[in-house]
Every structure is written in C-alpha cells, then in structure tokens.
Amino acid sequence: MLETQCQTIQDLKKIHAHLIKTGLAKHTIAASRVLAFCASSARDMNYAFSVFTQIEDPNLFTWNTIIRGFSQSSNPYVAISLFIEMLMSSTLQPEKLTYPSVFKAYTQLGLAKDGAQLHGRIVKQGLEFDPFIRNSIIHMYANCGLLGNARKLFDEDNDLDVVAWNSIIMGFAKSGEIEESWRLFNKIPFRNEISWNTMISGFVRNGRWMDALSMFDEMLDKEIIRPSEFTLVSLLNACAKLGALQQGRWIHDYIKRSDITLNVIVVTSIINMFCKCGDIKTARQVFETAPRKGLSCWNSMILGLATNGFEHEAFELFLKLESSNFKPDSVSFIGVLTASNHSGQVEKAREYFKLMNERYGIEPRIEHYGCLVDVLGRAGKIEEAAEVVRSMPMEADVVIWGSLLSACSSYGNNVDIAEWAAQNLILLDPDEMSAHVLMSKVYAASGRFDRAMEERIEMNKKEMGKQPGCSLIEVNGEVHEFVAGGNWHCGEPVMVDVDFH
C-alpha cells in the first residue's frame, strides 16, 4: 500500500494509523518505509522525526534516511546533530552512503570549515575517492568559497565525473573568478544540462550578460540540451540588465511554448525583465494572469510601476497587496517609497516610512532611509533630510551622502550641510569626483568663488576625470553599447536569432 497507493502525507497517516492498530508500526521494515516516505524530498520532517524516535533499534537504512531527509530540509543542522548522535549512541557506525548527506548539510549551512573535520575522518577511513563522497566534499568547499581545498581534491583524482566538474565550475563563478570557470567549462569531457546552466548563471552573476546570451544561442544551436527553468531565469535577468526587450520576449515565448512551470521565481523574473525593459503593459498582463503569485511578484510589479512613471498605479497595487493574503515586507516599502520619490510626494513618503514600523513592525533599512532623504532633498527640505541622516541607526553610505549633497547643490543654500555631506562622501570614497563638482557649485551659488575655484583646483591635483557615460540599446535583436562623447560603440553585438520549433 505504501508503494502503490500512498501519494500524500494524508494517505500515509491513514496507513500509519492502521500499522499502529495492528502493532506493525514497531516492525523495523514497516517503520522504515513510513519514515522513507515522510523524509523523501523532505515532505514532512517533523512527522518523520516523530516516527524515527519511536523506532527502538534503528538500522543503518533508517539512520541514513532521517539524516538525508534533514540535509535536504530547511533545518539541515538537525542532520548534523543526528549524525553526531549516531556516532555517540548507536552500535552502528556510519558508512559511505551516510557521509554525502552530512556534507550536504554542512554545505547548506555554509560550514565548510567544520565539514573539513569530517573530511579528515573520511581520509582516515580510506573513503576519500569514493565518487559520491568526493563529489559532496568538492561541492561543499566550492560552494562555500574554499576554492583551494576544492581544487586540491579535484586535481588529485584523474577519474572525475561531470558532477565534480560542475561543482568546481560553479565555485569559481560564484567567487568571481569567471575566466577560470570558463576555462574549466571548455575542458569538460562531457557537458550536461547543469554544466550549461552553471556557466550561463555564472556569466550573469559576474555581469557578463552578453556572454550569457551568446552561450544560450550556442546551446540552442547544438540542439542537445533544452534549457531548464533555472537557465531561463538567469537569461531573463541578463535581458533585464541589458534592456534587451526583443530577446526577453523571445525567452518569454519560449517558456510558454515549452510548458515550463510558471512558478513564483519564473513569474517574478518575467515581470522584472519586462519592467526593466520598459514594457509595463506586458509586465502587468503577466502579473494579472500568473497562476501563482508570490510576494516577490507583487514587489517586482510595484517597483516596476514606480520606476517607469506609473507612480499612482504603484500606490494602488500596494493597497491591493495590503488586502491580499500577503503582508508587505521591506522590499514592498522600497517600491512605494520609490514611487513617492519619483512623483515628488513628500507626505506620502513620510506616511509609508511611518507605516513600516507602526503597522508591520519592519525596521527601516538603509535603502528606505535613502529614499526618504532623496525625496526630502528633491523637495528642498534640506534641514529635514539632514535630520533624517543624523537619526539613522546605521552609518550613511555614499548614496545617501551624495543625495544630500546634490540637494544642497540644486537649491544653492545650506553650505554647512553641504560641507558636512561632502566631507563624509570623500571619506568613504576619496576618488569620488562628484563631491568636488557639487561643492564647487554650492560655493559659487553662495558667492564664495574663491572656494569654488579651490574645489576645481583640488580636482586637477587629483587628476580626476569624469567617467564617460555608457548606454545599451537594442536594434533588431542586437544589443549595442555606446560610450558618451565618442563616435564608436564598444563590445560585439549579441543576437539570439532562433526559430521556434
């Protein structure tokens, strides 16, 4: 019945109740089967643990099942605790199928240094070249940024499978060493779906968006591997960064034609891409028709409306969010504060900033303070903006100091506040040229031309030059990069030009 008729936890509980009534629940094999169903894919680990504690003499299969279940759950530290309990209190000792789950738990928790102690035990037992154990150790080190340890273990084995290759490629990409990641990718004897996904995601993570799209084009040309939803999410993020609307639409159509599951992550990425590319109408259609909307979908839509000139619609959507099954979080408030800022509605900004803590118990983060300072500064309320900066529980960053200084420059007054902001801005970033430029404007506006000249001279001494602006535009499916003031554009055009099948 467990194998053929049990589909859900509710089904399991009915069968388990029957096992308890008949006394079979104490039978090791029957109890192990119940436990395995609960722990499979971490279905219900609380129920699994209650079943485990009722087993009088757990066998090796039972220990491995409960440890593996918790290593895949949201509480991986329990897997480590159970492993230690097994070492201390059980007559059984861990074997090679036990260790990969424990290393997975260390990986989940980011505790590779603690996992290194277990690696020492593996070496003593002569199990370090078992492929499953070796792969789990390499993945742990690579995922946690201990690339030296990962590479040493990787280089010691001449019989590496694709899992080990993928882990080391992911580790270098995650640590920002994308060139080494790319070099290793080109050396893989056999690439699977995860290999391509890892490399594309690595390019996106490191700001190599054009390379990510080129690689996607290559993957489709080979017609060997179909992109997974994770690959497509990475590509949608690349299109959002580049403003590549035509390519983003192609990927959206591909998702619809390929019956990719429209989970919350995929829907959020689609909405975000259309918003970043300025197609609010399509973004809104995706949002309204999504089969499942998570809070991230709401947040992405609110922020997209706020940054594309639809501030009133952003406020309306926030009101709908408040009456939905979700509660606004800190990101939701960044959206409405951004809308308040872009529309210049100071009173609304004050209202939302106050609402965060009083109604929802959300402590404002530096991004929220930044929005409030900016909207006050743009409205000419320099003193109030400065007071907000003074009242912040954290140190202001370059964005906030720059915003306050810019406000002083725009309104040509409050030299004292401008000097205070400029000093802190230069302290945080000595090479920041805008502090000198804006202070020169403030001094000139107040009639202190000698000080204005001093700021310009200081810039010349530091040999500061303005970084040329760079824009990305899409023409006929190609993304071109242009540098301000130049008669050329840099970077090769990228085009995804693939027929639908």
Beta strands, then each sheet from edge to edge (+ up, - down):
strand 1: 470-475
strand 2: 478-483
strand 3: 489-495
sheet 1: 1+ 2- 3+
end
